[in-house]
Amino acid sequence: MVLCAISGEAPEQPVASRKSGNVFERRLIEAYISENGTDPVNGEELSSEDLIDLKQSRLVKPRPPTLTSIPALLSTFQNGWDALVLESFQLKQQLAETRQELSTALYYNDSAQRVIARLQKERDEARDALSRVSVTAVTNGGSHTNGDAMQVDGQELPDEIIAKIEGTQEKLMATRRKRPVPEEWATGDAIATYDVNTAADTQFTGSKSLAVDETGDFFLCGDSDGAVGVYDLKQGAFTTRSNLGAGAVLHGAWARDRPVVATASGAVVVTQEGTVQAKFQQHAGAANAVAVHPSGDILASAGIDKSYVLYDLQQGKVLTQVFSDYELTTIAFHPDGHLLAAGTSEGSTLLYDVKTSQLAHTFAAPAAGFVNGLSFSENGTWLASSNQGQSTITVFDLRKLNVLKTLDVGTAVTGVSWDYTGQFLAACGPGGVVVSQYSKSAKAWSEPLRKAISAADVKWGSKAHSLVVLTGEGAVNVFSA
């Protein structure tokens, strides 16, 4: 009697495989072929057409001698149970080994990912070090090679600097809520009457930014040839004009009575009365913007090399350099000095904790185009931002970390500026100069002033009694009543 190669029993419908020659029960081999498509004996491809029907006499199968009594049946059941338990044990053992192999494979995969991440980090650090290997710094008239520039990357601030930041923050925060609007401050009705009162031809070509000092009487501007000038509004003339020889002037600020400029060569230059007081060259590429801390002793610059740098103006040295994922296009300190906002080339605004240099929050890009203007309101809770080529200004609420208001000024915005009281937000662009006013009592916005004059930047003068506007041609117009 021929037995089935799968079940080990006499088949009722025997068939033979053309590939292996073995005999199978038809229903069993067809089920196996439908799932695997191979011969179960030798693993060769097998189909139903490869099965040959076998003929045999149908005989009644005799009962095995071992199943003729109850004790024999119990013994058979016991043997079957033992075989089942043994098979279950073997399956559990194989499952445990498979789990162990999977755990080992996952461990190797995690280790490989960690090694890859470490190598990528070392590669990026090496690239940054290579890009600054020839950077030089010139401070207080002396020049030296900044060979240890990498030592200031991400370096913690000195204790005295942190104490200065904390002291400035506590002092300014304590008075902000109680500070009333000065009686002599300009009103919306007065601003509505502003018109060009003074026009100064700076003879600076390609100038895109200006800075007005704390008194509102002097403004700073530069040109594409590296020339810098300070104009006295009262005298109606330039007090100083000099050429720094450091490439095009891209942005300016005032450190108390000292002008500070950022240049296309990457140099950040501090001057006084036309003389260079300090010159830093920490950026690998153009320095796009500068900002001065409310204490007046700390300077920040943002560069095309995706970093911002903090400087100690009293000691004339670099404090730290913090890198981001994007080119930084503009920068501004919070009125209390504890936060630093940086605009990026992809349109988002990064908010850093100045003391720890940690990224505190990212305001997503409200529109396409790089950030070309940032201005904190004196109330300490609002931040105005503009993007290149966009006619809207986004006002962020720093308390809720969301968008408070979107103002459409009807022209591509090139510069924004809050006044000291936080009532008036000035904006400018090729289509004109616009002043938006926020009324705290009515909780509403209005537009007291709009002038059709092509402008590149705008700043408030003393007590908001004037608006200093840099035109697209490089001239400076002063708007007043």
Protein Blocks (a to p, Z undefined) as FASTA:
>chain_A
ZZdfklopacfbdcddfklopacdfklmmmmmmmnopafklopacdfklpccdddddddd
dddfklmbfklmmmmmmmmmmmmmmmmmmmmmmmmmmmmmmmmmmmmmmmmmmmmmmmmm
mmmmmmmmmmmmmgccdeehiacddfklmmmgopacdfklmmmmmmmmmmmmmmmmmmcc
dfkbccfklmmmgccfbdcdehpghiabdcddfkopaccdddfkopacdddfklopafbd
cdehnojafbdcdehjaccdddfkopacddeehiafbdcdfbgcjdfbdcddfklpaccd
ddfkopacdddfklopafbdcddfbdcfbdcddfklpaccdddfkopacdddfklopafb
dcddfbgcidfbdcddfklpaccdddehiabdcdddfklopafbdcdehiacfbdcddfk
omaccdddfkbccdddddfklopacdfbccddddfbdcddehhlaccdddfkopacdddZ
Z
